Amino acid sequence: MIFSELKEKYPLLVDTANYLEQNSFFFRTTLTKIKGSGLDYELAEKLCSDCLNHVKQNRDGYFKCVHTLIDFSLEFLKLQMHLEKTGRYTYSTFKEIEENIYSNPNRKLKGPWYTWALYFSQIFWVSHWNVFRFFLSEFAKNNKEHGEVLEVPTGTGIYIAQFLANNPSWQGTGVDLGNTAIEFTKNVLAWNKIPSHRIALYKEDIYKFETDKRFDRIMCGEFLEHVEDPLGVLIKLHKLLKPDGKLFLTVAVYAEMIDHIYLYKSADEVRGHVKEAGFIPEKELVQAIFENKSPEDRDTPINYCAILKKI
């Protein structure tokens, strides 16, 4: 048991890690890397405890939520093999995703189950934890006293909740097309004691979203690969950002999940869109997902993360 010595202080984190280790070969090596990556045990314990409280202390219900991360991870490995064999994602349009995934009654990993997988990946996937830590240290803290922050899409709500918790006089806005994401975000905000008057949530397509506000900070996490026109998203975010504002951007590069449709093949391809939209990187964190690969290689799974400012 990789986290066993932490049992007394972080009991649920240890139980969760043990469950993952015992039920999937994927996590037997991953957890060792997580432990050596500077995981914030207090934050990880809180994230786990929030889920357990949400299911009213029902441990069977809790581990059902945790198990979605195993399903999610194995699906990624299977789909990545497909990508490396064919050189393309399974689907290339949102219509295909809607018909074959979101509206498929036989698909297990969708709706709140898919969101729980993303939620737990923030602490139990090395690349996601590294990005989350980078966000917390470089973007969510040391900001001016008052400001406006936008997240597109809200996804799990973890990022917007952490930002607002670290910046108690800021106001937030969240945009997401999915009912599940909006409801999940509301829960995460409540778990972090963010009052409703501090954030406005909109169930809307970002291409159609209109507001008179301009934002000091924007977060856009692993979204560009989910749309047919990622450059259009970046241009829209550029319009919504104040001249001295900053954008926190993450992108999955050459990494297949079932609802990824835009295939970036290298970090430089992302940088090309970033520049074309009128941004320049201020700081970057670029990670190769697999060992013995360079984050600047083509045709290898990469997590691209950057803090951007306007050119």
C-alpha positions in Angstrom: 0.0 0.0 0.0 1.8 3.1 -1.3 0.2 5.7 1.0 -0.1 3.5 4.1 2.1 5.7 6.4 -0.4 8.5 5.8 -3.4 6.5 7.1 -3.8 8.3 10.5 -3.8 11.8 9.1 -5.4 11.3 5.7 -7.5 8.1 6.0 -9.9 8.6 3.1 -7.1 9.5 0.7 -5.2 6.3 1.7 -8.4 4.2 1.4 -9.0 5.7 -2.1 -5.4 5.1 -3.2 -5.6 1.5 -2.0 -8.8 0.9 -3.8 -7.3 2.2 -7.1 -4.1 0.2 -6.6 -6.0 -3.0 -5.8 -8.5 -2.7 -8.7 -6.3 -1.5 -11.6 -2.8 -2.2 -12.8 -2.7 1.3 -14.2 -2.5 2.8 -10.8 0.2 0.5 -9.3 2.9 2.7 -10.9 0.9 5.9 -11.2 0.4 6.2 -7.5 4.1 6.0 -6.8 4.6 8.8 -9.2 1.8 10.8 -7.6 3.4 10.4 -4.2 6.7 11.7 -5.5 5.1 14.7 -7.3 4.4 16.8 -4.3 0.7 15.9 -3.9 -1.1 18.3 -1.5 -2.4 15.6 0.9 -4.7 18.1 2.7 -6.3 19.2 -0.5 -6.6 15.6 -1.8 -8.2 14.5 1.5 -10.7 17.3 1.2 -11.6 16.5 -2.4 -12.2 12.8 -1.4 -14.2 13.8 1.7 -16.4 16.2 -0.3 -17.4 13.3 -2.5 -18.0 11.0 0.5 -20.2 13.7 2.1 -22.0 14.2 -1.2 -23.1 10.5 -1.2 -24.1 10.8 2.5 -21.2 8.8 3.9 -22.2 5.8 1.8 -18.8 4.1 1.1 -20.2 1.9 -1.6 -21.5 4.9 -3.4 -18.2 6.7 -2.8 -16.1 3.9 -4.3 -18.6 3.7 -7.2 -17.6 7.3 -8.0 -13.9 6.5 -7.6 -14.2 3.5 -9.9 -15.2 5.8 -12.7 -11.5 7.0 -12.8 -10.4 3.4 -13.4 -12.9 3.1 -16.3 -11.8 6.5 -17.6 -8.1 5.5 -17.5 -8.6 2.2 -19.2 -10.7 3.8 -21.9 -8.0 6.3 -22.5 -5.3 3.6 -23.0 -7.6 1.7 -25.4 -8.4 4.8 -27.4 -4.8 5.8 -27.5 -3.9 2.5 -29.2 -6.6 3.3 -31.8 -5.1 6.8 -32.4 -1.5 5.5 -32.7 -2.8 2.8 -35.2 -4.9 5.1 -37.3 -3.5 8.6 -36.8 -6.9 10.1 -36.1 -9.5 10.4 -33.4 -12.6 8.2 -33.6 -14.9 11.2 -34.2 -14.3 14.5 -35.8 -17.5 16.4 -35.4 -19.7 17.4 -32.5 -22.7 15.9 -34.2 -21.0 12.5 -34.2 -20.2 12.9 -30.5 -23.8 13.9 -29.7 -25.3 10.9 -31.5 -22.8 8.2 -30.5 -21.7 9.3 -27.0 -23.9 11.8 -25.2 -27.2 10.4 -26.5 -26.1 6.7 -26.2 -28.3 5.0 -23.5 -25.9 2.1 -23.3 -22.8 4.1 -22.5 -21.8 3.8 -18.8 -19.2 6.5 -18.6 -21.2 9.6 -19.3 -23.1 12.4 -17.4 -22.1 12.6 -13.7 -20.0 9.4 -13.9 -17.8 11.0 -16.6 -17.5 14.1 -14.4 -16.6 12.1 -11.3 -13.8 10.6 -13.3 -12.5 14.0 -14.3 -12.8 15.1 -10.7 -10.7 12.3 -9.2 -8.2 12.6 -12.1 -7.1 16.0 -10.7 -5.3 14.2 -7.8 -4.7 10.7 -9.1 -3.4 11.4 -12.6 0.2 12.7 -12.5 -0.2 15.2 -15.4 -3.5 16.5 -14.1 -2.2 17.0 -10.6 0.9 18.8 -12.0 -1.4 21.2 -14.0 -3.6 21.7 -10.9 -0.6 22.5 -8.7 0.7 24.9 -11.4 -2.7 26.6 -11.5 -2.9 27.0 -7.7 0.6 28.4 -7.4 1.0 30.5 -10.5 -2.6 31.6 -11.4 -5.0 31.3 -8.5 -2.9 33.2 -5.9 -1.2 36.6 -5.6 -3.8 38.5 -7.6 -5.1 42.0 -7.1 -7.8 42.4 -4.4 -10.8 42.8 -6.7 -11.5 41.3 -10.1 -13.6 39.3 -12.5 -12.8 35.7 -13.4 -14.4 33.5 -16.1 -14.1 29.7 -16.6 -15.0 28.1 -20.0 -16.1 25.4 -19.6 -16.7 24.9 -15.9 -16.4 21.1 -16.1 -16.0 19.8 -12.6 -16.0 23.3 -11.1 -12.8 22.6 -9.1 -10.8 25.3 -10.8 -13.3 28.1 -10.5 -14.0 27.1 -6.9 -10.4 27.1 -5.9 -9.8 30.5 -7.7 -12.7 32.1 -5.8 -11.6 30.6 -2.5 -8.2 32.1 -3.0 -9.5 35.4 -4.1 -12.4 36.2 -1.7 -13.3 39.6 -3.2 -13.4 38.5 -6.8 -16.6 37.7 -8.8 -16.9 34.7 -11.0 -18.7 33.6 -14.2 -18.9 30.1 -15.5 -20.1 28.9 -18.9 -20.7 25.3 -19.9 -23.0 23.6 -22.4 -23.8 20.6 -20.2 -26.5 20.4 -17.5 -24.3 17.9 -15.7 -21.3 20.2 -15.5 -23.4 23.1 -14.3 -25.0 21.1 -11.5 -21.7 19.5 -10.6 -20.1 22.9 -10.4 -22.8 24.2 -8.1 -22.1 21.3 -5.7 -18.3 22.0 -5.8 -18.9 25.7 -5.1 -21.1 24.8 -2.2 -18.5 22.4 -0.8 -16.0 25.2 -0.9 -18.4 27.6 0.8 -18.6 30.0 -2.3 -21.9 31.9 -1.9 -24.1 32.0 -5.0 -23.9 35.8 -5.2 -20.2 35.5 -6.1 -20.7 33.6 -9.3 -23.1 33.5 -12.3 -23.4 30.2 -14.2 -24.6 30.0 -17.8 -25.7 26.9 -19.7 -24.6 28.1 -23.1 -22.4 27.6 -26.1 -19.3 29.7 -25.7 -19.5 30.8 -29.4 -22.9 32.3 -28.6 -22.2 33.6 -25.1 -22.4 37.4 -24.9 -21.7 39.7 -22.0 -20.7 43.3 -21.5 -18.1 42.2 -18.9 -14.4 41.9 -19.7 -12.4 39.6 -17.4 -9.2 40.0 -15.5 -8.6 36.2 -15.5 -10.0 33.4 -17.7 -9.6 29.6 -17.3 -10.1 27.3 -20.3 -9.1 23.7 -19.3 -8.9 20.8 -21.8 -11.6 22.2 -24.1 -10.0 23.1 -27.4 -9.7 19.4 -28.4 -13.5 19.0 -27.8 -14.5 21.5 -30.5 -14.3 21.7 -34.3 -13.0 25.3 -34.3 -10.5 25.8 -31.4 -9.1 28.9 -33.0 -12.5 30.4 -32.9 -12.7 29.7 -29.1 -9.4 31.4 -28.5 -10.4 34.4 -30.5 -13.6 34.6 -28.5 -11.6 34.4 -25.2 -9.3 37.1 -26.4 -12.3 39.4 -26.9 -13.5 38.6 -23.4 -10.2 39.2 -21.7 -9.1 42.7 -20.5 -6.0 44.2 -22.1 -3.9 43.4 -19.1 -5.7 40.1 -18.3 -4.4 36.6 -18.3 -5.7 33.3 -19.7 -5.0 29.9 -18.1 -5.1 27.4 -20.9 -4.7 23.6 -21.0 -4.9 21.4 -24.0 -4.7 17.6 -24.6 -2.4 17.0 -27.5 -2.4 13.8 -29.5 -4.3 12.1 -26.6 -7.6 10.4 -27.4 -10.6 10.4 -25.3 -14.0 9.4 -26.7 -15.2 13.0 -27.1 -12.0 14.5 -28.4 -12.5 15.7 -32.0 -9.8 18.3 -32.8 -6.4 16.5 -33.2 -3.4 18.7 -32.2 -0.3 16.7 -33.1 2.3 18.8 -31.2 2.7 21.6 -28.7 3.8 23.8 -31.5 0.5 23.4 -33.2 -1.2 24.7 -30.1 1.3 27.6 -29.9 0.4 28.4 -33.5 -3.3 28.9 -32.7 -2.4 30.8 -29.5 -0.3 33.3 -31.5 -2.9 33.6 -34.3 -5.6 34.4 -31.7 -3.4 37.2 -30.4 -1.8 35.7 -27.3 1.7 35.0 -26.1 2.8 32.5 -23.4 4.0 34.1 -20.2 4.7 30.7 -18.5 4.3 27.1 -19.8 4.1 23.6 -18.4 4.3 21.0 -21.1 4.3 17.4 -20.1 4.7 14.1 -22.0 2.1 11.7 -20.7 4.3 8.6 -21.2 7.8 8.1 -20.0 10.8 8.2 -22.4 9.0 10.8 -24.6 9.8 14.4 -25.1 7.0 17.0 -24.6 8.1 18.6 -27.8 7.8 15.5 -29.9 5.1 15.1 -32.5 2.5 12.3 -32.4 2.9 11.6 -28.7 0.4 12.4 -26.0 1.1 15.7 -24.3 -0.6 17.9 -21.8 0.0 21.5 -22.8 -0.6 24.2 -20.1 0.2 27.9 -20.3 -0.6 31.2 -18.8 -1.2 33.6 -21.7 -1.3 37.3 -22.1 -2.4 39.5 -25.0 0.3 40.4 -27.6 
